[in-house]
Amino acid sequence: MSVCPPTVSYRADLAVLFEHPEWQKPLFHALERRGVRYLAVDLKKAAFSDGDSPLAPLYFNQASPSAYVRGNTRAVPYALSYMRALQIRGVRVLNGADAFALELSKTAQAALLRRLGVPAPRVWTFNDLDALRMREPELTYPVLLKPEQGGSGARIVLVESFAHLEALLSQHPEHWLPDNLLLLQEYFPTDPDKGIVRMEFLGGELLYAMRVISHGRFNLCPAPVCNPEDGEDGVCEIPAEQSTAPPVEFYPYPEVPPRAVEWGRRIITGGKLDVGGVEYLETRDGRLMFYDINANSNLRPSIAQAFGVDPFERVVDFLLRETKRGARAGERTAATA
């Protein structure tokens, strides 16, 4: 006697995990225009049980490491725990636990770049200044101080000496937040007129590349709500000492070198990112140095439109394809349960 597999019943076709109150609105609007049945899962205040049925056959993680700068520190460990629980049960999560864990750790990103043979600055990770002092002969100043769990350029400082580092952390112990782990990153002077390059990948392929002229700012978030097109102040937390700098500028960059694109693909694949941004700089002697991997990719419509694409429509196309794959995988999981 044959036994029919259990019927899979979902509340939606797609569940989007989010924390930022503004970043996902363009995506939500695009999903609604296309008639996609989705659920927006707010990570700021939430609870789940191991006995809960999945909300959808496919989840899309849009959590950000920078949640703590907005007072939403608990959203990050919750998102990681929730995604791990889902994936253990066979639910597919785009930009899932592995990708998110990579984004949460600049140290892990540096290790991945080294393993892949991608040129990148050296980093020193530490949780104690006396321990770091033992490595000081290896350092060449200035260096960049960064939080292990970064995001939105928060708490990045150019450090001129070990004494400067000691004084900074003594005066600003909050720099140790949220996880009491910091790193120093090798600093490479660049041509300020060239800025840095950010490449956006979707499904392993380059969507577009742009040059970002920062004018000394560290908050390079491409979301218009953070760095508006009109140059006005955005909704991101921007360090007060940089508030007088000119606005960050974003320009289409169709001439991105093929070797940079290939390195970017290698990073996206190695980091298990379904959607993501990769940033690199060009040193004054012409070398490319990759230094940041972003799983929560904030797309800038004006840049994508310069390449003739609507970025969020392209993301929805990708999500719809992956939703069909997720539904088939869910049926297989239910059939073997």
Helices and strands as residue ranges (DSSP letters): E 14-18, H 25-33, E 38-42, E 58-61, G 65-70, H 75-88, E 92-94, H 97-104, H 106-116, E 123-126, H 129-133, G 136-138, E 143-147, E 157-159, H 162-171, G 173-176, E 182-186, E 196-202, E 205-213, G 240-242, E 249-252, H 258-270, E 275-282, E 288-294, H 301-306, H 311-336
